[in-house]
Amino acid sequence: MTKNLLKILNDKWSSYKYRFVPWVALNLRKNERTLRQVKERSQDKLILDEEVHASLLHLFRQLFKSDVRRHGEVMSLLPLSSRNVYQSPQSHTETLRRPDRRHDPCEVMLDSMGFSIERRPSSLEAAGTGVFVAKGMVPKGATVAMYPGTVYQTHEPIFFQSLRNPFVFRCIDGVLIDGNDRGISKIVYRSCSGRDRLGPFRLSDITWLTANPENPLAVGQYVNSCSNEKPANVCYQEFDVPVEFPLELRRYLPNVNYRHDTQMPLRCVVLVALKNIHSGEELFSNYYTIVH
């Protein structure tokens, strides 16, 4: 019985350790090539915030346009200029030509970004789920994925949510993002997302909690950390959503603030490609370290 128990514990640890921050930090330092050193938060940017913003807007608009028939109530509240964008003759023709297209956000991602990603068993032994490039090629500097979850400011409680939770991401400034799609973390996210709804406008995405997210980028919590054998090909980058982000497209943002009265912009974390990544390759992330 003891032997079986030790085997179960070892299997659990083997899967958990790739997302356990202290283990990651200790092992990454054995291979400094997989670390990015930054002096302050403003220097963690591999690409400009404007590029991240433009990339997200482009994908989200295509997702909205491809499924515009489901958004009738939202469309009726948009200004005429916005309605014309989403109901352009070109998008109508595309819907008629491929009526099933709206059911597959990954196909929309492939059409608009030139690649798509998906979750599948990791190539790392006992690492559980990983994220792979399913089709196409990811160019260097592209926004590859997003890290979904509830956003906690440094003073907000996360003790119970963090227990046995390998999906809590810590930003440079101490802000935490809980990307767990199960248990109490899932309940908290759903509650906060429902609280912030504005009439027919959803201000965050809850479908990343399922096996079929409407935003195909929202699988970043399953990207495993790099190792000596598997060098990093993506890195984390923090992005604060600007206030002018279109209301109708916020439905695809996979993050929500824990407190409704938070004065800070909504924090998102994206993963950016460090090099060209080809179809079939798994994504491996690195971490930045602060140099004082």
BARO-641161 format. One record per residue (C-alpha): residue number from 1; x, y, z. Coordinates in nm, 3 decimals. Layout:
N
(rec NUM; (X; Y; Z))
...
# end
This chain:
292
(rec 1; (0.000; 0.000; 0.000))
(rec 2; (0.284; 0.239; 0.086))
(rec 3; (0.447; 0.172; -0.248))
(rec 4; (0.123; 0.246; -0.434))
(rec 5; (0.072; 0.566; -0.234))
(rec 6; (0.425; 0.684; -0.313))
(rec 7; (0.368; 0.610; -0.681))
(rec 8; (0.045; 0.814; -0.681))
(rec 9; (0.218; 1.105; -0.507))
(rec 10; (0.510; 1.089; -0.750))
(rec 11; (0.275; 1.089; -1.052))
(rec 12; (0.089; 1.390; -0.907))
(rec 13; (0.413; 1.578; -0.850))
(rec 14; (0.547; 1.494; -1.196))
(rec 15; (0.241; 1.655; -1.353))
(rec 16; (0.225; 1.947; -1.108))
(rec 17; (0.590; 2.054; -1.098))
(rec 18; (0.597; 2.207; -1.446))
(rec 19; (0.361; 2.478; -1.320))
(rec 20; (0.488; 2.499; -0.959))
(rec 21; (0.663; 2.836; -0.948))
(rec 22; (0.941; 2.755; -0.693))
(rec 23; (1.037; 2.439; -0.883))
(rec 24; (1.028; 2.626; -1.211))
(rec 25; (1.248; 2.905; -1.074))
(rec 26; (1.509; 2.667; -0.931))
(rec 27; (1.531; 2.460; -1.246))
(rec 28; (1.527; 2.747; -1.492))
(rec 29; (1.834; 2.894; -1.324))
(rec 30; (2.022; 2.583; -1.431))
(rec 31; (1.978; 2.707; -1.786))
(rec 32; (2.008; 3.086; -1.799))
(rec 33; (1.937; 3.085; -2.171))
(rec 34; (1.570; 3.022; -2.092))
(rec 35; (1.540; 3.334; -1.871))
(rec 36; (1.473; 3.691; -1.980))
(rec 37; (1.620; 3.946; -1.743))
(rec 38; (1.442; 4.280; -1.709))
(rec 39; (1.520; 4.574; -1.482))
(rec 40; (1.159; 4.684; -1.439))
(rec 41; (0.809; 4.603; -1.559))
(rec 42; (0.822; 4.851; -1.846))
(rec 43; (1.111; 4.653; -1.998))
(rec 44; (0.932; 4.317; -2.009))
(rec 45; (0.772; 4.400; -2.344))
(rec 46; (0.888; 4.188; -2.636))
(rec 47; (0.644; 4.377; -2.859))
(rec 48; (0.459; 4.705; -2.806))
(rec 49; (0.125; 4.713; -2.625))
(rec 50; (-0.021; 4.867; -2.940))
(rec 51; (0.072; 4.553; -3.132))
(rec 52; (-0.093; 4.328; -2.874))
(rec 53; (-0.399; 4.552; -2.878))
(rec 54; (-0.423; 4.544; -3.258))
(rec 55; (-0.378; 4.166; -3.269))
(rec 56; (-0.655; 4.104; -3.015))
(rec 57; (-0.891; 4.348; -3.186))
(rec 58; (-0.834; 4.183; -3.524))
(rec 59; (-0.910; 3.832; -3.395))
(rec 60; (-1.203; 3.937; -3.177))
(rec 61; (-1.367; 4.129; -3.461))
(rec 62; (-1.341; 3.826; -3.685))
(rec 63; (-1.487; 3.602; -3.413))
(rec 64; (-1.776; 3.844; -3.360))
(rec 65; (-1.835; 3.882; -3.734))
(rec 66; (-1.832; 3.507; -3.795))
(rec 67; (-2.110; 3.455; -3.540))
(rec 68; (-2.296; 3.784; -3.587))
(rec 69; (-2.635; 3.615; -3.617))
(rec 70; (-2.622; 3.526; -3.246))
(rec 71; (-2.556; 3.886; -3.144))
(rec 72; (-2.880; 4.049; -3.258))
(rec 73; (-2.957; 4.224; -2.929))
(rec 74; (-2.603; 4.357; -2.897))
(rec 75; (-2.599; 4.470; -3.260))
(rec 76; (-2.917; 4.671; -3.213))
(rec 77; (-2.744; 4.880; -2.945))
(rec 78; (-2.430; 4.953; -3.147))
(rec 79; (-2.383; 5.272; -3.349))
(rec 80; (-2.452; 5.240; -3.721))
(rec 81; (-2.081; 5.260; -3.810))
(rec 82; (-2.005; 4.953; -3.597))
(rec 83; (-2.302; 4.759; -3.731))
(rec 84; (-2.185; 4.823; -4.085))
(rec 85; (-1.843; 4.677; -4.003))
(rec 86; (-1.989; 4.353; -3.870))
(rec 87; (-2.259; 4.326; -4.138))
(rec 88; (-2.041; 4.404; -4.437))
(rec 89; (-2.132; 4.228; -4.766))
(rec 90; (-1.799; 4.044; -4.751))
(rec 91; (-1.878; 3.886; -4.412))
(rec 92; (-2.230; 3.796; -4.528))
(rec 93; (-2.092; 3.624; -4.839))
(rec 94; (-1.837; 3.434; -4.625))
(rec 95; (-2.113; 3.315; -4.390))
(rec 96; (-2.317; 3.186; -4.684))
(rec 97; (-2.015; 3.013; -4.834))
(rec 98; (-1.912; 2.848; -4.506))
(rec 99; (-2.218; 2.836; -4.277))
(rec 100; (-2.040; 2.604; -4.032))
(rec 101; (-1.750; 2.845; -3.987))
(rec 102; (-1.907; 3.016; -3.684))
(rec 103; (-1.900; 2.687; -3.496))
(rec 104; (-1.521; 2.663; -3.507))
(rec 105; (-1.331; 2.957; -3.352))
(rec 106; (-1.003; 2.779; -3.431))
(rec 107; (-1.081; 2.804; -3.803))
(rec 108; (-1.152; 3.175; -3.761))
(rec 109; (-0.817; 3.206; -3.582))
(rec 110; (-0.641; 3.023; -3.864))
(rec 111; (-0.803; 3.244; -4.128))
(rec 112; (-0.730; 3.572; -3.947))
(rec 113; (-0.393; 3.504; -3.782))
(rec 114; (-0.239; 3.235; -4.003))
(rec 115; (-0.221; 2.971; -3.729))
(rec 116; (-0.431; 2.794; -3.470))
(rec 117; (-0.347; 2.632; -3.136))
(rec 118; (-0.499; 2.350; -2.937))
(rec 119; (-0.465; 2.159; -2.611))
(rec 120; (-0.339; 1.801; -2.619))
(rec 121; (-0.119; 1.573; -2.404))
(rec 122; (0.223; 1.734; -2.355))
(rec 123; (0.538; 1.594; -2.510))
(rec 124; (0.699; 1.625; -2.165))
(rec 125; (0.677; 1.303; -1.968))
(rec 126; (0.403; 1.318; -1.702))
(rec 127; (0.345; 1.691; -1.763))
(rec 128; (-0.025; 1.647; -1.837))
(rec 129; (-0.183; 1.884; -2.087))
(rec 130; (0.018; 2.110; -2.316))
(rec 131; (-0.056; 2.359; -2.595))
(rec 132; (0.048; 2.294; -2.955))
(rec 133; (0.038; 2.479; -3.285))
(rec 134; (-0.234; 2.283; -3.463))
(rec 135; (-0.216; 2.444; -3.807))
(rec 136; (-0.015; 2.711; -3.983))
(rec 137; (0.296; 2.887; -3.858))
(rec 138; (0.336; 3.136; -3.574))
(rec 139; (0.569; 3.420; -3.675))
(rec 140; (0.815; 3.566; -3.427))
(rec 141; (0.653; 3.843; -3.225))
(rec 142; (0.296; 3.719; -3.273))
(rec 143; (0.049; 3.702; -2.985))
(rec 144; (0.007; 3.325; -2.949))
(rec 145; (-0.216; 3.278; -2.645))
(rec 146; (-0.372; 3.448; -2.342))
(rec 147; (-0.355; 3.352; -1.975))
(rec 148; (-0.719; 3.347; -1.856))
(rec 149; (-0.852; 3.381; -1.503))
(rec 150; (-0.957; 3.599; -1.213))
(rec 151; (-0.729; 3.897; -1.150))
(rec 152; (-0.633; 3.968; -0.788))
(rec 153; (-0.465; 4.289; -0.679))
(rec 154; (-0.183; 4.255; -0.425))
(rec 155; (-0.412; 4.326; -0.125))
(rec 156; (-0.696; 4.091; -0.223))
(rec 157; (-0.749; 3.745; -0.066))
(rec 158; (-0.661; 3.435; -0.266))
(rec 159; (-0.560; 3.187; 0.006))
(rec 160; (-0.832; 2.925; -0.040))
(rec 161; (-0.829; 2.955; -0.419))
(rec 162; (-0.453; 2.896; -0.423))
(rec 163; (-0.457; 2.567; -0.230))
(rec 164; (-0.333; 2.283; -0.453))
(rec 165; (-0.363; 2.521; -0.745))
(rec 166; (-0.076; 2.516; -1.000))
(rec 167; (-0.242; 2.780; -1.220))
(rec 168; (-0.180; 3.100; -1.022))
(rec 169; (0.033; 3.336; -1.229))
(rec 170; (0.225; 3.618; -1.058))
(rec 171; (0.286; 3.938; -1.255))
(rec 172; (0.596; 4.152; -1.203))
(rec 173; (0.405; 4.401; -0.986))
(rec 174; (0.254; 4.129; -0.765))
(rec 175; (-0.087; 4.110; -0.934))
(rec 176; (-0.207; 3.747; -0.945))
(rec 177; (-0.414; 3.571; -1.210))
(rec 178; (-0.588; 3.249; -1.112))
(rec 179; (-0.618; 3.043; -1.429))
(rec 180; (-0.766; 2.730; -1.273))
(rec 181; (-1.078; 2.612; -1.459))
(rec 182; (-1.197; 2.384; -1.179))
(rec 183; (-1.318; 2.393; -0.818))
(rec 184; (-1.353; 2.713; -0.619))
(rec 185; (-1.153; 2.908; -0.879))
(rec 186; (-1.414; 2.825; -1.142))
(rec 187; (-1.697; 2.930; -0.911))
(rec 188; (-1.529; 3.262; -0.827))
(rec 189; (-1.465; 3.344; -1.192))
(rec 190; (-1.822; 3.266; -1.298))
(rec 191; (-1.959; 3.478; -1.015))
(rec 192; (-1.739; 3.778; -1.097))
(rec 193; (-1.814; 3.750; -1.469))
(rec 194; (-2.190; 3.741; -1.411))
(rec 195; (-2.166; 4.035; -1.171))
(rec 196; (-2.000; 4.258; -1.431))
(rec 197; (-2.244; 4.190; -1.714))
(rec 198; (-2.394; 4.505; -1.868))
(rec 199; (-2.736; 4.416; -2.007))
(rec 200; (-2.677; 4.206; -2.322))
(rec 201; (-2.307; 4.294; -2.317))
(rec 202; (-2.083; 4.029; -2.166))
(rec 203; (-1.769; 4.200; -2.037))
(rec 204; (-1.565; 3.880; -2.008))
(rec 205; (-1.547; 3.531; -2.153))
(rec 206; (-1.656; 3.233; -1.946))
(rec 207; (-1.624; 2.972; -2.221))
(rec 208; (-1.254; 2.917; -2.144))
(rec 209; (-1.383; 2.719; -1.846))
(rec 210; (-1.513; 2.462; -2.095))
(rec 211; (-1.349; 2.236; -2.351))
(rec 212; (-1.458; 2.470; -2.634))
(rec 213; (-1.359; 2.832; -2.565))
(rec 214; (-1.507; 3.101; -2.791))
(rec 215; (-1.170; 3.277; -2.772))
(rec 216; (-0.921; 3.015; -2.898))
(rec 217; (-0.630; 3.209; -2.748))
(rec 218; (-0.754; 3.147; -2.392))
(rec 219; (-0.553; 2.831; -2.319))
(rec 220; (-0.231; 2.994; -2.196))
(rec 221; (-0.256; 2.843; -1.849))
(rec 222; (-0.180; 2.504; -2.004))
(rec 223; (0.148; 2.613; -2.163))
(rec 224; (0.422; 2.423; -1.983))
(rec 225; (0.747; 2.578; -1.866))
(rec 226; (1.064; 2.524; -2.066))
(rec 227; (1.345; 2.297; -1.955))
(rec 228; (1.702; 2.219; -2.055))
(rec 229; (1.570; 1.976; -2.314))
(rec 230; (1.278; 2.191; -2.430))
(rec 231; (1.386; 2.558; -2.474))
(rec 232; (1.131; 2.838; -2.457))
(rec 233; (0.962; 2.950; -2.776))
(rec 234; (0.710; 3.188; -2.613))
(rec 235; (0.729; 3.435; -2.326))
(rec 236; (0.477; 3.608; -2.101))
(rec 237; (0.393; 3.974; -2.148))
(rec 238; (0.158; 4.182; -1.936))
(rec 239; (-0.108; 4.392; -2.107))
(rec 240; (-0.354; 4.631; -1.944))
(rec 241; (-0.677; 4.659; -2.143))
(rec 242; (-0.737; 5.024; -2.244))
(rec 243; (-1.068; 5.186; -2.149))
(rec 244; (-1.153; 5.241; -2.516))
(rec 245; (-1.156; 4.867; -2.590))
(rec 246; (-1.485; 4.805; -2.779))
(rec 247; (-1.769; 4.708; -2.549))
(rec 248; (-1.905; 4.439; -2.782))
(rec 249; (-1.564; 4.267; -2.804))
(rec 250; (-1.502; 4.246; -2.430))
(rec 251; (-1.702; 3.923; -2.438))
(rec 252; (-1.380; 3.755; -2.559))
(rec 253; (-1.153; 3.882; -2.280))
(rec 254; (-1.080; 3.577; -2.060))
(rec 255; (-1.007; 3.781; -1.747))
(rec 256; (-1.216; 3.951; -1.480))
(rec 257; (-1.129; 4.157; -1.173))
(rec 258; (-1.200; 3.995; -0.837))
(rec 259; (-1.340; 4.322; -0.702))
(rec 260; (-1.593; 4.514; -0.908))
(rec 261; (-1.469; 4.849; -0.776))
(rec 262; (-1.103; 4.793; -0.872))
(rec 263; (-0.961; 5.120; -1.001))
(rec 264; (-0.682; 4.955; -1.203))
(rec 265; (-0.725; 4.860; -1.571))
(rec 266; (-0.809; 4.498; -1.639))
(rec 267; (-0.483; 4.303; -1.646))
(rec 268; (-0.433; 4.046; -1.918))
(rec 269; (-0.124; 3.836; -1.978))
(rec 270; (-0.044; 3.724; -2.331))
(rec 271; (0.218; 3.485; -2.462))
(rec 272; (0.437; 3.618; -2.743))
(rec 273; (0.640; 3.406; -2.984))
(rec 274; (1.017; 3.428; -2.936))
(rec 275; (1.076; 3.273; -3.279))
(rec 276; (0.885; 3.117; -3.567))
(rec 277; (0.687; 2.817; -3.438))
(rec 278; (0.566; 2.557; -3.685))
(rec 279; (0.267; 2.325; -3.698))
(rec 280; (0.296; 2.035; -3.455))
(rec 281; (0.537; 2.212; -3.217))
(rec 282; (0.448; 2.247; -2.849))
(rec 283; (0.463; 2.586; -2.679))
(rec 284; (0.711; 2.624; -2.392))
(rec 285; (0.727; 2.941; -2.186))
(rec 286; (1.002; 3.116; -1.995))
(rec 287; (0.992; 3.357; -1.705))
(rec 288; (1.139; 3.702; -1.665))
(rec 289; (1.356; 3.782; -1.365))
(rec 290; (1.403; 4.126; -1.217))
(rec 291; (1.763; 4.254; -1.216))
(rec 292; (1.824; 4.509; -0.941))
# end
